[in-house]
Amino acid sequence: MAGRGALRPVPTVDGAGRRPVGLRGWRSRPWGLVLGAAAAAVLALTAVEVRSTTGGEQEDAAKSPSSPSSPAPSATASGAAPPARPTARGRLKKDDTADGHESASPRGGERRGDASASASPKKGGSSGGGSGGGGDDKPGSGTPLTISTRSHVWENGCGHRYLIDRPPSQVAPPPVEQDAAAWASAHGAVHGGTTNVETTVKGRSESAVVLQALHVRVVGRRAPLSWSSFAMDNGCGGSLTPRAFSVTLDAARPLAVPTDGNDAGEPIPAVRFPYRVSDTDPEVLLVNARTSGCDCSWYLELDWTSGDREGTIRIDDHGAPFRTSSVRGRPEYGYQFEEQVWRRND
């Protein structure tokens, strides 16, 4: 009781009526305000840190291949993501183009040549005979014809002459007709006096193709070769004369003239234009070209029509002209099989 009754000193009042601020006055301030201000500062700092961390995580997530917000490439076997690839706007490398130059077109969409031929095909070279032998000529897909040509065709399968710039001792025995092209090529031989060109013409489909005309083009005339003549037959003969187109190479304007054939007295009508062919109805054209005064280079041209289309096929010796030289006045040799030697014919 005595403690409760103790008197406390009363602070004095200054002239302005204010009490002096003492230690108790400072302590008497509410701690809630101080703690609240401190808590607000801590919360502000925490918000800034959280915001910075969240932004970094979002940026990392955008870059990460496992982010659900963007499709991710498949991971490699080691678990690492594959290296970044250029976008569609990336610069095209020169080695990605066929010609080494930059191109705006992707490789997969480059334009290729048109496989179809024009309705009026250009003149094409046939696979003729000559020293290179025979073969098939396959003009462009726009041409409705195929042709097969031989120029080492002998009369009756045995009668033919070649001019060779060699002595008889260096000339091999005469071949059979089937091997004539290779034999002539090995000896550098030229057709002597006559060249027989046999061309088989066939359509590519059932649609008929009309053969309109056959032309002869002489592209070179020179003095006859001064070589020796070698006969492949040595006196063979036969009763068959095939129908053919006869050509005189010495004429100023050589023409392919149809001539009838003969088989043991029975006439064989000549092929006369126009003539129709198809894939099931081919035609064989035999041209007999002769010269007695020149070393001539020449080829043939075959005109055709099919519906509203037309064209010309060139018939030659593997892209080069045929060559025929006169044998007039040249020494002629025949082969003696019993002696296996070339003898000069009287």
C-alpha positions in Angstrom: 0.0 0.0 0.0 2.8 2.2 0.8 4.1 1.7 -2.9 0.8 2.8 -4.3 0.7 5.9 -2.2 4.1 7.2 -3.2 3.8 10.5 -5.0 5.3 10.9 -8.5 7.0 14.1 -9.5 5.0 16.3 -11.7 6.9 17.7 -14.7 7.1 21.4 -14.9 5.6 23.5 -17.6 7.6 26.1 -19.5 6.4 29.5 -20.3 4.6 28.3 -23.4 2.7 25.8 -21.5 4.6 22.8 -23.0 6.0 19.9 -21.2 9.6 19.0 -22.0 10.0 15.8 -24.0 11.7 13.3 -21.9 12.6 9.6 -22.2 9.2 8.5 -21.2 7.7 10.6 -23.9 9.8 8.9 -26.6 9.0 5.5 -25.2 5.4 6.3 -25.2 5.2 6.5 -29.0 3.2 3.5 -30.5 5.4 0.6 -31.6 2.8 -0.4 -34.2 3.7 2.5 -36.5 7.4 1.7 -36.4 6.9 -2.0 -37.0 4.4 -1.3 -39.8 6.9 1.0 -41.6 9.6 -1.6 -41.3 7.3 -4.4 -42.6 6.3 -2.2 -45.6 9.9 -1.6 -46.5 10.7 -5.4 -46.2 7.6 -6.2 -48.4 8.7 -3.7 -51.0 12.2 -5.1 -51.2 10.8 -8.6 -51.4 8.4 -7.6 -54.2 11.2 -6.2 -56.2 13.4 -9.3 -55.8 10.5 -11.6 -56.7 9.6 -9.5 -59.8 13.2 -9.6 -61.0 13.5 -13.4 -60.4 10.2 -14.0 -62.1 11.2 -12.0 -65.2 14.5 -13.9 -65.4 12.7 -17.2 -65.1 10.3 -16.3 -67.8 13.1 -15.2 -70.1 14.9 -18.5 -69.4 11.7 -20.4 -70.0 11.3 -18.7 -73.3 14.8 -19.8 -74.3 14.4 -23.3 -72.9 13.3 -26.1 -75.4 11.2 -27.5 -72.6 9.0 -24.4 -72.3 5.3 -25.3 -72.9 4.8 -22.0 -74.6 6.9 -22.9 -77.7 7.3 -26.1 -79.6 10.7 -27.8 -78.8 12.9 -29.8 -81.1 13.6 -33.4 -80.1 16.5 -33.9 -77.8 19.6 -35.7 -78.9 20.7 -39.0 -77.5 22.9 -37.2 -74.9 19.9 -35.3 -73.7 21.1 -31.9 -74.9 19.0 -29.9 -77.4 20.2 -29.9 -81.0 21.9 -26.7 -82.2 19.7 -23.9 -83.4 18.9 -24.0 -87.1 18.6 -20.9 -89.4 15.1 -19.6 -89.9 13.3 -19.3 -93.2 14.7 -15.8 -93.6 18.3 -17.0 -93.3 20.6 -16.3 -96.3 20.9 -19.1 -98.8 24.4 -20.6 -99.2 25.9 -20.6 -102.7 26.6 -24.3 -102.4 22.9 -25.0 -102.0 22.2 -24.1 -105.6 23.0 -26.1 -108.6 25.0 -23.5 -110.4 26.8 -22.0 -107.4 24.8 -18.8 -107.5 22.3 -17.6 -104.9 18.7 -18.2 -105.8 15.4 -17.2 -104.4 13.9 -20.6 -105.3 14.4 -23.5 -103.0 16.2 -26.6 -104.4 13.1 -28.7 -104.1 11.1 -26.3 -106.3 13.6 -25.6 -109.1 12.2 -25.6 -112.5 13.3 -28.4 -114.8 13.3 -28.7 -118.6 10.1 -29.6 -120.4 10.1 -33.2 -121.4 7.7 -32.8 -124.3 8.9 -31.9 -127.8 7.4 -29.3 -130.1 4.7 -30.2 -132.5 7.1 -29.4 -135.4 10.3 -31.2 -134.3 13.7 -30.2 -135.5 15.6 -32.2 -138.0 17.2 -35.0 -136.1 20.1 -37.3 -137.0 19.6 -40.9 -137.5 21.9 -43.7 -136.6 23.1 -44.6 -140.0 25.6 -47.1 -141.1 28.9 -45.9 -142.5 31.9 -46.9 -140.6 30.0 -46.8 -137.4 27.4 -49.4 -138.3 23.6 -49.3 -138.0 21.3 -48.5 -135.2 18.0 -47.0 -134.0 17.2 -43.3 -134.3 14.9 -42.1 -131.6 13.8 -38.5 -132.3 12.3 -36.4 -129.6 9.1 -37.5 -127.9 7.2 -35.0 -130.1 8.1 -36.9 -133.2 5.6 -39.7 -133.9 8.2 -41.8 -135.8 11.1 -44.1 -135.1 13.7 -45.0 -137.7 16.4 -47.7 -137.9 19.1 -47.2 -140.6 21.8 -49.4 -142.2 24.2 -48.2 -144.9 26.3 -51.3 -145.3 23.7 -53.1 -147.4 25.1 -55.2 -150.2 23.3 -56.1 -153.4 22.0 -59.6 -153.1 23.9 -59.9 -149.8 27.3 -60.1 -151.5 27.8 -57.4 -154.1 29.6 -54.3 -152.9 32.9 -52.4 -153.2 35.0 -50.4 -150.8 37.8 -48.0 -151.5 40.8 -48.5 -149.2 44.0 -46.6 -149.0 46.1 -49.7 -148.3 48.0 -52.3 -150.3 46.2 -55.6 -150.8 48.6 -57.4 -148.4 47.3 -55.2 -145.6 43.6 -55.8 -146.2 41.8 -58.6 -144.3 39.6 -61.1 -146.1 36.1 -59.8 -147.0 33.5 -60.1 -144.2 29.9 -61.2 -144.3 27.4 -58.4 -144.7 26.5 -58.4 -141.0 30.1 -57.6 -140.1 30.7 -55.1 -142.9 30.4 -52.0 -140.7 33.2 -53.0 -138.3 35.4 -54.3 -141.1 35.1 -51.0 -143.1 35.7 -49.0 -139.9 38.9 -50.9 -139.2 40.2 -50.3 -142.7 39.1 -46.7 -143.1 37.1 -47.7 -146.1 34.7 -45.6 -148.2 31.8 -46.9 -150.2 33.0 -47.4 -153.8 30.6 -46.3 -156.5 27.4 -47.2 -154.7 25.9 -46.8 -151.2 22.7 -48.6 -150.3 20.9 -47.1 -147.3 18.1 -49.1 -145.8 15.8 -47.2 -143.4 12.9 -48.8 -141.5 10.3 -46.3 -140.6 7.7 -47.1 -137.9 5.0 -45.1 -136.0 5.0 -44.8 -132.3 1.3 -45.5 -131.9 -1.7 -46.8 -133.8 -2.3 -43.4 -135.3 -1.1 -43.3 -138.9 1.8 -41.1 -139.9 2.0 -40.0 -143.5 5.4 -40.0 -145.2 5.2 -37.2 -147.7 8.6 -37.0 -149.5 12.2 -38.0 -149.4 14.9 -35.5 -150.3 18.6 -35.8 -151.1 21.1 -33.2 -149.9 24.6 -33.3 -151.3 26.8 -31.2 -149.0 30.2 -31.9 -150.6 31.7 -32.8 -154.0 35.4 -33.6 -154.5 37.6 -35.4 -157.0 37.2 -39.2 -156.7 39.6 -40.9 -154.2 42.7 -42.4 -155.8 42.5 -45.5 -153.7 42.2 -49.2 -154.7 38.8 -50.8 -155.0 38.1 -54.1 -153.1 35.1 -56.2 -154.2 33.2 -58.1 -151.6 31.5 -60.6 -154.0 34.0 -61.6 -156.6 31.3 -62.5 -159.1 28.2 -63.4 -157.0 24.8 -62.7 -158.4 21.1 -63.2 -157.7 17.7 -63.2 -159.1 16.3 -60.6 -156.6 16.3 -56.9 -157.3 14.6 -55.1 -154.4 12.5 -52.0 -155.0 14.4 -48.9 -154.2 14.8 -45.1 -154.6 17.5 -44.5 -157.2 19.7 -41.5 -156.6 22.4 -40.1 -159.0 24.8 -38.1 -156.9 26.5 -36.6 -159.9 23.3 -34.7 -160.8 23.1 -31.0 -160.1 20.0 -31.6 -158.1 19.9 -35.2 -157.1 16.4 -36.7 -156.6 15.2 -39.9 -155.0 13.4 -41.6 -157.8 11.2 -44.7 -157.0 12.1 -47.8 -159.0 10.4 -51.1 -159.2 12.1 -54.2 -158.0 12.1 -57.7 -159.5 11.9 -61.2 -157.9 12.5 -63.9 -160.5 10.5 -62.1 -163.1 7.8 -60.9 -160.8 7.8 -57.1 -160.4 8.0 -55.5 -157.0 6.1 -52.2 -157.0 8.2 -49.3 -155.8 7.3 -47.3 -152.7 5.7 -44.0 -153.9 4.8 -41.1 -151.7 2.6 -40.4 -149.8 2.8 -43.5 -147.7 1.2 -44.4 -144.3 3.0 -46.1 -141.4 2.1 -46.9 -137.8 3.4 -49.0 -135.0 1.9 -52.1 -136.6 2.6 -51.2 -140.2 6.2 -50.1 -140.7 7.9 -49.4 -144.1 11.4 -50.2 -145.3 12.9 -47.5 -147.6 15.9 -48.6 -149.7 18.0 -45.8 -151.3 20.5 -46.7 -154.0 22.9 -43.8 -154.4 25.5 -43.9 -157.2 28.3 -41.8 -158.5 30.8 -42.1 -161.3 32.6 -38.8 -161.1 32.9 -37.5 -157.5 33.7 -38.1 -153.9 30.4 -37.1 -152.5 29.1 -36.4 -149.0 25.3 -36.5 -148.7 22.3 -37.2 -146.4 18.5 -37.7 -146.7 15.5 -35.8 -145.3 12.2 -37.5 -144.7 9.1 -35.3 -144.5 6.1 -36.5 -142.5 2.7 -35.3 -141.3 0.4 -36.5 -138.5 -3.0 -34.7 -138.1 -2.2 -31.0 -137.8 1.5 -31.7 -137.1 4.4 -31.9 -139.5 8.2 -32.3 -139.4 11.3 -33.5 -141.1 13.7 -36.3 -140.0 17.3 -36.2 -141.1 18.8 -39.6 -142.1 22.6 -39.7 -142.0 25.6 -41.6 -140.7 25.5 -41.0 -136.9 25.2 -37.3 -137.4 27.7 -37.1 -140.3 26.9 -37.3 -144.0 27.2 -40.5 -145.9 30.2 -40.8 -148.2 30.4 -42.4 -151.7 33.3 -42.1 -154.1 33.6 -43.2 -157.8 35.6 -46.4 -158.6 36.1 -45.5 -162.3 39.7 -46.1 -163.3 40.7 -47.4 -160.0 42.5 -50.8 -159.6 40.0 -53.5 -158.4 40.9 -56.5 -156.3 38.9 -59.6 -155.6 39.6 -62.2 -152.9 40.7 -65.7 -153.8 39.5 -67.9 -151.0 41.5 -70.9 -152.2 44.7 -69.0 -152.0 43.5 -66.6 -149.2 44.9 -63.7 -151.0 43.7 -60.5 -152.8 44.2 -60.7 -156.6 43.7 -57.9 -159.1 40.8 -58.3 -161.4 41.4 -58.0 -165.1 
